[in-house]
Amino acid sequence: MTEVTQDRRPAPRRPGRRSPVFHGWRIVAVLAFTETVSWGVLYYAFAVFQVPMGAELGLSSAQLTGAFSVAVLMTGVAGVWVGRWLDVRGPRGLMTAGAAVSALLVAAWSQVQTAAGLYLVFAGIGLARATVLYEPAFAVIIRWFDRQRANALLAVTLVAGFASTIALPTSNALAEALGWRDALLVLAAALAVLTALPHWLVLRRDPGDLGVHPDGADGAATPPARRQQAHPPEDPRPGLRATASWAARQPAFRWYTAAFASQSAAVIIVAVHLVPFLREQGHTPGFAATATGALGALSVTGRLVLTGAARAVPVARVTAAMFAIQGSSVLVLALAGSSQAGALAFVLLFGIGFGVGTVARPALLAGTFGVTGYATTSGLMVLLITLATTLGPVVAGVARTATGTYTIVLLAVGGLCVVAAVSLLRGAPAPQPLSSTGAVSPRLRG
């Protein structure tokens, strides 16, 4: 890839009369809304459409989840390129185009007739996801906020944490009323209207483009020396490529990658397979969709707990504890059988850590490796996580088809959560509480 030597962004706006509302908070509000819609349609809705789609197209669970895994893989592969684009050119054009293309691809999904067509559409959806989901949103927020970074990240993920809670029951109701194909057309229209235009109107690359500092117009910008710690001072090769290369060589980067890859695999497996598992246990489609959707609502609780607790306890330790709770919750689900109470107990315990990694990962990554080139470095980690987790849903589907039961899948989910907790503790830097900036100590251990 050719190194980009110039930052093609508009000249900073001359200081003048400033709005009483920091534009960064407008960006947070828009991203909170658009992330909710995008995650709901492009990610969570698949679990609802999986059963009627398979029945009509004659595809097995493994074949269907294979398409979902292709999308996950393509998102990870595109992540490094998307990150580099965001670091150099900003989010406005890319996230607007990504939202529009996403809507067209969901409409195409509604028309698939074969497995090959489904896989082709989901490959495209995976590429589009890389431009509109959390990774680009976090890259924007990290540029616009420093002292208030934790609050800004939390605000977006708190709202978007309800994506599954809203999308799963809504998608199920649309599918039952209209059929899965027409339901997808409705969702495609909603995606087009509710995401592309807000991205174009509000997103901007950097606060300097509007003549303000990170966190607002109070002059409390972070000193440049602090905001440029993405590579060690002795590294003579400044730039995005050097930043990502240096980060990848650090032990902390590798342990973080192992931790978040394991937990992401567990979360993906549950998100894709919990609805069919609960239906196999005799629960109604409505209960299965609602219970699975509740994971998103509980993820909001987990993020609040993490952000609050990590002001006094190292963020890695809090996150690892939540991952361990997720692992223990699998025993509850395995013993629940057809009991609704048991299923809801699992949702409560697993859901508390469902979205914790979403907040912990950017906080640890930006705090440990710095802000310069964050999107590029994050894209590299996401690629590595994706390569390790893409096979999760399809392997789970194969295991279910081969054994006729989800028992081995549940054991795997529990094991992955334990591995995630241990890896996170191994990679954690010297104990530092999460500050109001959402950053941990930039020093690395080892």
Secondary structure, DSSP 8 states (H G I E B T S, - for coil): -----S----------S--SS-HHHHHHHHHHHHHHHHHIIIIIHHHHHHHHHHHHHT--HHHHHHHHHHHHHHHHHHHHHHHHHHHHH-SHHHHHHHHHHHHHHHHHHTT--SHHHHHHHHHHHHHHHHHHSHHHHHHHHHHH-STTHHHHHHHHHHHHTTHHHHHHHHHHHHHHHH-HHHHHHHHHHHHIIIIIHHHHHH--S-GGGGT-BTTBTTS----TTGGG-SS-TT----SHHHHHHHHHTSHHHHHHHHHHHHHHHHHHHHHHHHHHHHHHTT--HHHHHHHHHHHHHHHHHHHHHHHHHTTTSBHHHHHHHHHHHHHHHHHHHHHHTT-HHHHHHHHHHHHTTTTHHHHHHHHHHHHHH-STTHHHHHHHHHHHHHHHHTHHHHHHHHHHHHHSSSHHHHHHHHHHHHHHHHHHHHH--S--B--TTS---S----
